[in-house]
Amino acid sequence: MAQIVGVTADRRGDDQEVLLRRLGLDVLRAPMLRTVDAPVAADLEAATRRLIERPPDVLVANTGFGIRLWWQHAAGWGLDQALTEAVSGARIAARGPKAAGAVRSLGLPLWWRSPTEQLDSVADHLVAAGVAGQRVALQLHGDDRQTAGAKLVAAGADLEEVPVYRWQLPADGGPAAELIRRCLDGTLDAVTFTAGPAVRNLLDLADASGVTVPLLEALNGPVAVVCVGPVCAAVAREEGITDPLVPEHWRLGSMVNLVGEVLSARRG
């Protein structure tokens, strides 16, 4: 009988499923979050206009998806050119390669990119470089639980947070409930995570059903937990998953290959 992998991703979940099935694995699609941008559009437009009026000294590009979506919205408001001009003189720091690529695709110069792909490391680098009295634009990702903004404010920055999208619980909770059930009854072999909030949402759903303890026992036992990178794995540890696996290269394909290696070894 084929081994089964639970995929918790919203975006690019289809890509994961294709790659996993090529390895001979069955897939249970159970998104633990959904990306929502409509509710934040008004806040995003207001922040964009403030940055055009008062250009930033520093821009933190957090996610490639967020930077691209921000400029798409700006184009819809007729503000994309003005936004590009406003940030063109800023020091632009990127959290990772995708954010850096999005910045370069806009024709903007990249000042620095974090080697760890962690938002806190960008904040630490900026604090060390000095941000007191400087206007810093911080492009937020969908998770409100981040500490980078507080670090920058504590260092004296004039912070402008830019909300582009938010993550929410999936509209259909059925697949998530099925994933939890399969973890508990031993019919799921592995679960993948590509975003920290997906881990939190899984544990929140388990808590609402009163099964947090047995779920954690499963995730710390027979169910292999594989995270795409160290940021996601750090959240997993915070939520009580003691030994999440992380591929050497923090990319989707590498994560899928690691899942295949782990489950192949278990079959053997």
C-alpha positions as CSV (number, residue, x, y, z in Angstrom):
1,M,0.0,0.0,0.0
2,A,1.3,3.4,-1.0
3,Q,2.5,5.7,1.8
4,I,0.5,8.9,2.3
5,V,1.8,12.5,2.7
6,G,-0.3,15.3,4.0
7,V,0.3,18.6,2.2
8,T,-0.7,21.7,4.2
9,A,0.2,24.3,1.7
10,D,-2.2,26.8,0.1
11,R,-0.2,28.2,-2.7
12,R,1.9,25.7,-4.7
13,G,0.2,22.8,-3.1
14,D,-0.5,21.4,-6.6
15,D,3.2,21.5,-7.4
16,Q,3.9,19.5,-4.2
17,E,1.3,16.9,-5.1
18,V,2.7,16.4,-8.6
19,L,6.3,15.9,-7.3
20,L,5.2,13.6,-4.5
21,R,3.1,11.4,-6.7
22,R,6.1,11.0,-9.1
23,L,7.9,9.4,-6.1
24,G,5.0,6.9,-5.9
25,L,3.5,8.5,-2.8
26,D,-0.2,9.2,-2.2
27,V,-1.2,12.7,-1.2
28,L,-3.8,14.1,1.1
29,R,-4.3,17.8,0.3
30,A,-5.3,19.6,3.5
31,P,-4.5,23.4,3.3
32,M,-4.1,24.9,6.8
33,L,-4.4,28.5,5.6
34,R,-5.6,30.6,2.7
35,T,-4.1,33.8,1.4
36,V,-6.4,36.8,1.5
37,D,-5.6,40.2,0.1
38,A,-8.9,41.9,-0.4
39,P,-9.5,42.9,3.3
40,V,-6.1,44.6,3.5
41,A,-6.3,46.5,0.2
42,A,-7.5,49.8,1.7
43,D,-4.7,49.7,4.3
44,L,-2.2,48.8,1.6
45,E,-3.3,51.7,-0.6
46,A,-3.0,54.2,2.4
47,A,0.5,52.9,3.2
48,T,1.5,53.2,-0.4
49,R,0.4,56.8,-0.7
50,R,2.2,57.7,2.5
51,L,5.4,56.2,1.2
52,I,5.0,58.1,-2.1
53,E,4.5,61.3,-0.1
54,R,7.4,60.6,2.3
55,P,9.8,58.1,0.6
56,P,11.5,55.6,2.8
57,D,15.2,55.5,3.6
58,V,15.0,51.7,3.9
59,L,12.7,49.1,2.3
60,V,12.4,45.6,3.7
61,A,11.3,43.2,1.0
62,N,9.9,40.3,3.0
63,T,8.4,37.9,0.3
64,G,8.6,37.7,-3.4
65,F,4.9,37.1,-3.6
66,G,4.2,40.1,-1.4
67,I,6.4,42.5,-3.4
68,R,4.8,41.4,-6.7
69,L,1.3,41.6,-5.3
70,W,2.0,45.1,-3.9
71,W,3.1,46.4,-7.2
72,Q,0.1,44.8,-8.9
73,H,-2.2,46.6,-6.6
74,A,-0.3,49.8,-7.1
75,A,-0.7,49.5,-10.8
76,G,-4.4,49.1,-10.3
77,W,-4.5,52.4,-8.5
78,G,-2.2,54.1,-11.1
79,L,0.6,54.4,-8.5
80,D,3.1,51.8,-9.6
81,Q,5.5,54.3,-11.3
82,A,5.3,56.7,-8.4
83,L,5.9,53.9,-5.9
84,T,9.0,52.7,-7.9
85,E,10.4,56.2,-7.9
86,A,9.7,56.6,-4.2
87,V,11.7,53.6,-3.2
88,S,14.4,53.8,-5.8
89,G,16.7,55.8,-3.5
90,A,16.1,53.5,-0.5
91,R,18.4,50.8,0.8
92,I,16.5,47.7,-0.1
93,A,17.1,44.6,2.1
94,A,15.5,41.3,1.1
95,R,14.7,38.4,3.4
96,G,15.5,35.7,0.8
97,P,16.2,35.0,-2.9
98,K,12.5,35.2,-4.0
99,A,12.1,38.6,-2.5
100,A,15.5,39.7,-4.0
101,G,14.4,38.4,-7.4
102,A,11.1,40.4,-7.2
103,V,13.0,43.5,-6.3
104,R,15.4,43.1,-9.2
105,S,12.5,42.3,-11.6
106,L,11.2,45.8,-10.8
107,G,14.5,47.3,-11.9
108,L,15.3,48.3,-8.3
109,P,18.8,48.0,-6.7
110,L,19.3,45.5,-4.0
111,W,21.4,46.6,-1.0
112,W,21.5,43.4,1.1
113,R,20.0,40.0,1.3
114,S,19.8,37.9,4.4
115,P,21.9,34.6,4.1
116,T,19.5,32.9,6.6
117,E,16.2,33.9,4.9
118,Q,14.8,35.1,8.3
119,L,13.0,38.4,8.8
120,D,14.6,38.9,12.2
121,S,18.0,38.7,10.7
122,V,17.1,41.5,8.3
123,A,16.0,43.6,11.3
124,D,19.2,42.8,13.2
125,H,21.3,43.8,10.2
126,L,19.5,47.1,9.9
127,V,19.7,47.8,13.6
128,A,23.5,47.1,13.4
129,A,23.8,49.4,10.4
130,G,21.8,52.1,12.2
131,V,18.2,53.1,11.6
132,A,17.6,55.7,14.2
133,G,15.6,58.6,12.7
134,Q,15.3,56.8,9.4
135,R,12.0,56.0,7.7
136,V,11.7,52.2,7.2
137,A,9.1,50.5,5.1
138,L,8.5,46.9,6.2
139,Q,6.5,44.7,3.8
140,L,4.6,42.3,6.0
141,H,3.8,38.7,5.2
142,G,0.6,37.0,6.2
143,D,1.6,36.2,9.8
144,D,1.0,38.9,12.3
145,R,3.3,37.3,14.8
146,Q,6.6,38.8,13.8
147,T,9.1,40.7,16.0
148,A,11.1,42.5,13.3
149,G,8.9,45.7,13.4
150,A,9.3,46.0,17.2
151,K,13.1,45.6,16.9
152,L,13.2,48.4,14.3
153,V,11.0,50.7,16.4
154,A,13.1,50.1,19.5
155,A,16.2,51.1,17.5
156,G,14.6,54.5,16.6
157,A,13.2,53.8,13.2
158,D,10.2,55.6,11.8
159,L,8.4,52.4,10.8
160,E,5.8,52.1,8.0
161,E,4.3,48.6,8.0
162,V,3.0,47.6,4.6
163,P,0.2,44.9,4.8
164,V,-0.1,43.2,1.5
165,Y,-1.9,40.0,2.4
166,R,-3.0,37.9,5.4
167,W,-3.3,34.2,6.1
168,Q,-6.5,32.9,7.5
169,L,-7.9,29.4,8.3
170,P,-9.1,27.5,5.2
171,A,-12.7,28.1,4.2
172,D,-13.3,24.4,4.1
173,G,-12.1,22.8,7.3
174,G,-13.0,19.2,6.2
175,P,-9.6,18.3,4.7
176,A,-7.7,19.7,7.7
177,A,-9.9,17.6,10.0
178,E,-9.2,14.6,7.9
179,L,-5.4,15.2,8.2
180,I,-5.7,15.4,11.9
181,R,-7.8,12.2,12.0
182,R,-5.3,10.3,9.9
183,C,-2.4,11.4,12.1
184,L,-4.3,10.1,15.1
185,D,-5.3,6.7,13.6
186,G,-1.8,6.0,12.1
187,T,-2.8,6.2,8.4
188,L,-0.6,9.2,7.5
189,D,3.1,8.7,7.0
190,A,4.3,12.3,6.7
191,V,3.2,15.9,6.6
192,T,4.8,18.9,4.9
193,F,4.8,22.5,5.9
194,T,5.9,25.5,3.8
195,A,4.7,28.3,6.2
196,G,4.9,28.7,9.9
197,P,1.2,29.8,10.2
198,A,0.1,26.5,8.7
199,V,1.7,24.8,11.7
200,R,0.0,27.1,14.1
201,N,-3.3,26.7,12.4
202,L,-3.0,22.9,12.6
203,L,-2.4,23.0,16.3
204,D,-5.2,25.6,16.8
205,L,-7.6,23.3,15.1
206,A,-6.4,20.4,17.2
207,D,-6.9,22.4,20.3
208,A,-10.4,23.3,19.3
209,S,-11.2,19.6,19.0
210,G,-9.4,18.7,22.2
211,V,-6.8,16.5,20.5
212,T,-3.6,18.6,20.9
213,V,-1.8,16.1,23.1
214,P,-2.4,13.0,20.9
215,L,-1.7,15.0,17.7
216,L,1.7,16.1,19.1
217,E,2.5,12.5,20.1
218,A,1.8,11.4,16.5
219,L,3.9,14.3,15.0
220,N,6.7,13.5,17.4
221,G,6.4,9.8,16.7
222,P,5.3,7.9,13.6
223,V,4.4,10.9,11.4
224,A,7.4,12.5,9.8
225,V,7.2,16.3,9.9
226,V,9.1,18.0,7.0
227,C,9.4,21.8,6.8
228,V,10.7,23.7,3.8
229,G,13.2,25.8,5.8
230,P,14.4,26.8,9.3
231,V,11.9,29.6,9.8
232,C,9.0,27.2,9.4
233,A,10.8,24.6,11.5
234,A,11.3,27.1,14.3
235,V,7.6,27.7,14.5
236,A,7.0,23.9,14.5
237,R,9.3,23.6,17.6
238,E,7.5,26.5,19.3
239,E,4.3,24.6,18.8
240,G,5.7,21.4,20.4
241,I,7.0,19.5,17.4
242,T,10.4,18.5,18.7
243,D,12.3,17.3,15.6
244,P,11.0,18.7,12.3
245,L,13.1,17.8,9.3
246,V,14.5,20.4,7.1
247,P,16.2,19.9,3.7
248,E,19.8,21.1,3.1
249,H,18.5,23.5,0.4
250,W,15.4,25.4,1.6
251,R,13.4,24.8,-1.6
252,L,10.2,22.9,-2.5
253,G,11.9,20.3,-4.6
254,S,14.5,19.6,-1.9
255,M,11.8,19.2,0.7
256,V,9.9,16.7,-1.5
257,N,13.1,14.8,-2.1
258,L,13.7,14.6,1.7
259,V,10.2,13.3,2.2
260,G,10.9,10.6,-0.4
261,E,14.2,9.6,1.3
262,V,12.7,9.4,4.7
263,L,9.7,7.3,3.7
264,S,11.9,5.1,1.5
265,A,14.1,4.4,4.5
266,R,11.1,3.5,6.6
267,R,9.9,1.1,3.9
268,G,13.3,-0.6,3.9
